[in-house]
Amino acid sequence: MAIELILMATKSNKAIKISQKHLLGIQDLSINDVNLILKESQTFIKLNQSKNKRLNVLNGKTQINLFFEPSTRTQSSFELAGKRLGADVMSMNMTNSAIKKGETLIDTAMTLNAMHPDIIVIRHQDSGACNLLSQKVNCAVLNAGDGRREHPTQALLDALTIINRKNKIEGLKIAICGDILHSRVARSNIYLLTMLGAEVNIIAPRNLMPKEIEKFGVNTFTDMKKGLKDCDIVMMLRLQNERMTSSFLSSNREYYEYYGLTPDKLNHAKPDALIMHPGPMNRGIEIDTILADDINKSVIKEQVELGVAVRMACLKIFCE
């Protein structure tokens, strides 16, 4: 499939180098950077579907995964991506690390830096932790999600999924629904999808909508049916209960009634609208089980598959 259909800024075939040493957020990337990552990701899709999935482009390179928060999809796909590229991958068990003894993130960074890794992948509960780490190590740092700030590889894999199904992003109407306030996935997707020319609708209760979010060039709705009208993509979000410092919801049942994706609400989107979710899903709260498993509309499993390709591309590009 021709990635050039959506790569708006680069029309030449000249090789492009990434402008950043680290992948800390979509906001730091240029359109050329995004194009490079998406184009490189395309090359790994067929590889991951083949019998021999291993390349040795990162042979001799060392990758360290630091996950301070629970993760299934992101951690496993980063580990798999590194191994398929031939890197030596070390995933640290943070529950058994010196962090539990009071060691700071800076001291952890200095310790790891002394081991001369080539790339560190980090997920942390505090916004900006990845930026801090990047200032203390000599190698590249990839942000696998930091607090409420950003989750760049999730946005990139979401974009790749949309391109694979719709052949473009520019001109599409994309709805992002749910807990926008606490979601790093929402922020990264807003930055990336608007950069690539999509019209983005944000749908959430008022108390889960960030203040002045319209400044990011999006449309805002508190009525889900109105927000979904004529949308090409419906991207649901997980309720970030662990980041809520007070009661934002009266009940899960009420949330599902007004903001859970149901067949009735989906009827307001285009007939060929696709359903996305970054996972993990809360079935019966954020999304109806029938829709989550609908093989004609749901691309949730495809997001997981393409996540490995995107993370392989990021590891290869930022290790070079």
N, C-alpha and C positions, 0 to 999 in steps of 0.2 A: 504494500500500500504506500502511496507516495506521501511522505511526510511534508513534501513541499506545498501541499494544498493549504497548510495552515502556517507554514513558516514565513511570516509576512516580511521580515526585514532582510533576510539573506537570500539573494537570488543567484549569487555566484557559487561556483563549486569549490572555491578556495577553502583550504583547511582553516578552521577557526580554533583558537585556543581560548580556554576559559579565562575570564578576566579576574576571577577571585582565587585566592589560595584555599579558602574554606567554603563549605556550603553551610551557611548559618541561617539563611532565610531567603525566600523568593524576592523580598525587597532589595536584596543586594545584587541580584542578577540582572543583566541586560537582556534584551530580546535575543541577541546573538548567543548568549550563554544558554538560554532556555532552548533555543533551536538546536544547539549542539548536543545538549543532554537528551532531548527527545529523539533526535536523529540517531544517536548512538544507541539509545534504548531499543529502537526498532531492530537493530542488528542482532539483539540478544533474544528476541521473541522466538524465532524459529530454533535457535540453539537450545533453548530451554524445553522445546517440544521434541527434540531429537533424542536418540539413544545415548549418544556421547555428548554429555552436557558440559564437559570440562575443557577449559582453555588454560594456557599457562602464561597469560599476559602479565599476571602479577606474581609470577614465580620469584621467590626470594623476598617478597614484600611481607610486612607484618601488619596485621589489622587487629586492633583492640576494640572490643565492644564494651561500653560502659552503660548499663541500663539501671538507673536509680529508681525507675518506676516499672510496674508490671507491663509486660508486652508479650503478645503471641506472634502476630503477623509481622510487625516491624523487626523485632529481634531475630526471629527465625529466618526471615528473608534476607536480612543483612548478612547473617552468618552463612546462609546457603550461597548468596551472591559472591562473597569473598572466596569460599571454597571452590566454587565453579570457575573462578578466575585464576585459581592456583595459589592464592595467598595463604600464609600461615595465619590462622584466625584464632584469637584468644578471647573468649567471652567471660568476663569477670563476674563472679557471683557476689554481688554487692552486699548481700545479707551476711556473708562471711568475711568481708573485707575490713580493713582498718578504719573505714568510715564509721563502723559500729563502735569503734574504740575512741571516737572523737576526732579523727583525722579530717582536716578540711579538704575541700575540693582542690584548692591550690596545692596543698601538700601531695595529694593524690596525683595531680597533674605533673608535678616535679618528679615524683617517683617514677611514673610511667615514661616521662620524657627521657630519663636516664637509661631506659631500655632501648631507645632509638626505634620506636615504631614508625611506620610510614603513614599510617592513617588511624585516627581514633573516631569511632562512632559513639555518640553520647545521647542518651535520653535523661532528662532531669526534670524534677518537679518545679524548679525555679526558673522563671523567665530570665534570660540573659546568661544562664550558666554556661551555655555553649560558647558564647562570646568571651567569657572570662577564661575558659579553658584554652581557647585558641590563642590567647595572649601569653600563655605560660608554657606552650609546647612548640617544638620546631616543625612538627609534621602537620598535615592537613587534618581538619576537624569537620566531621559531617554531623549536622543536627538531626537527630532522630525524634525530635519533639522536646521543646523546653517550655514548661509551664503552660501559660495561656498564649504565648507569643507566636511561635511558628512551628510548622511541621512540613518542611519543604519537599521531602521525597513523597509524601502522601499527595500533595497537590500535583506533583509531576506525574505520578502514576495515574491519578484521576484524569489529567489532561490526555495522557497517552491512551487511556481506555476510551475516552470520548472520541478521539481521533480515529481509533481503530474501528469504531462503530459508525461514526457519522462522517468520517473523512475530512472533518474540519472542526474548528471551534469558532472562528470568526463568524458573527451573525447569529449564532445560536442563542436561544434564551434559556438560561440555566437558573433553576431555583435551588437555594441552599436553605434548608429548613431545620429548625430546632434550637438547640442551646448555642446561639451565636456568641453570647457574652463570654463563655468560658472556653470556647473552642479554638485551639491553635490550627486545626484543620480548616475551619471556616476562614480564618485570617489568610492563611497561605493560598487557599483557593480563590479568595477575592482578589488578592494581588495578581495571581497568575492568570485567571480567566479573563479579567478585565484587560490585562496586558495583551492577551491574545485575541481581543476583539469581541468577546461575548458580552451579552446583556445579562447582568446578574440581578436576580430578585432575592432579597433576604426576607425570610418568613420566620417570625418568632413572637412569643408574648412580649409585651413591652419591657417586662423586668428581666428578660433574657436577651435584650437587644442593646448592644453598646451605644453609648451616647455619641451623637454626631457621626454615625457610621455612613451617612449619605455622602460625606466628604471623600469617601473611597470610590465614588462613581457607581453606586448600586441603588436599586429601588427597594424600598422597605414596605413590608406588609405585616399586619397582625391578623388578617383574615387569610387563612391558608388557601381557600378556594380561589380567591381573587389573585393571590400571589402565584398560583400554579397555572393560571389561564394561559394557554398556548405555549407552555414551556416544552422544550425539547429534552431537557434533562432534569430529573428531580433527585437532588442529593440530600439524603437525610443524615442527621447528626446524632451522635450518642449524647444522652443527658450526662453531663460531667458532675455527677453527684459528689465526687471526692473533692471538687474545687468550690463547691457551694458552701459559703460560710454562714448562711442563714437559710430560712425556708423560702424557696422560690416557687414551689408548686403546692397547691392545695392537696392534690392527690395524683397518682399515676393514671388513674381512670379518667380524671378530668383532662389531663394533658393529652391522653390518647384521643379523647373525643374531639378536641380542638386542633391538635397539632400532630397526631399520629397519622401516618400515611395509610389510607384505606382505599378500596376500589372506588368508592363514591367520590372522594377528593381527587384521586388520580384522573378521573374522567374529565376534569377541567383542564388538564394538560393535553398536549397533542396526542393523537391516537398511537403514534409510534414513539412516545416518550420513553426514555430509559430510566431505570431506578438504580441509584448508587447509595452506598453506605460504607464508611471507612472501617466499621467494625470496632469493637464487638457490638453486636446488635442487642437491643432489649426488645424482643418480640412482644407484640401486644401492647407496647408503650410508644415506641417510636415508629414502628412499622408493622403492618399486618403480615402474618406468616405466609399467607397465600401469595402476597406480592413479593416478599423477600425471596421466595423459591420459584417464582414465575420465570421459566427458562426463556420466554420470549421478551420479557421486559427487564428483568433483573440482571445486572452485570457485576454483581457483588463478588462472585467467584473470579470473574475475569480481572477485577481490580487486584485481587490477591496474586493471581498469576503474573500480571504485568508489573506488580511491585518488585518482583525479583529482577526482572529485566531493567527496570529503572535504577535499582540499587546497584546492579552490576555496572551500568553505565557511569553512575556517579563515582563508584570506587575506582574504575579504570581511569576516568578523566582526572580526578583529583589526586590520584597516585602518580600520575605521569609528571 
